[in-house]
């Protein structure tokens, strides 16, 4: 997925970072993150869409794991149960970030051929 098509995983990582930094912008943040991931990944519309989608999913999963571990260490079993509930919500939010990132990556992939 690298080489002449750009650097797929670097695009995913940078798109993820942009999504995290622009998290306060509800739709625009994930859209811009997916767009940047798609531009860096190159390889057409679908490669850009995959990069944007993965950037959103990875972000939500990483935050979910941090919440579960932090909740367990600080508050024991009640913290674990609370963090597990919050993580479920975050995984649902991953669909939000993933789908909007996919749209941004799709647009970027269409523009950069």
PyMOL commands that set and color helices and strands:
alter all, ss='L'
color gray80, all
select helices_A, chain A and resi 3-5+8-21+28-41+45-111
alter helices_A, ss='H'
color red, helices_A
deselect
rebuild
show_as cartoon
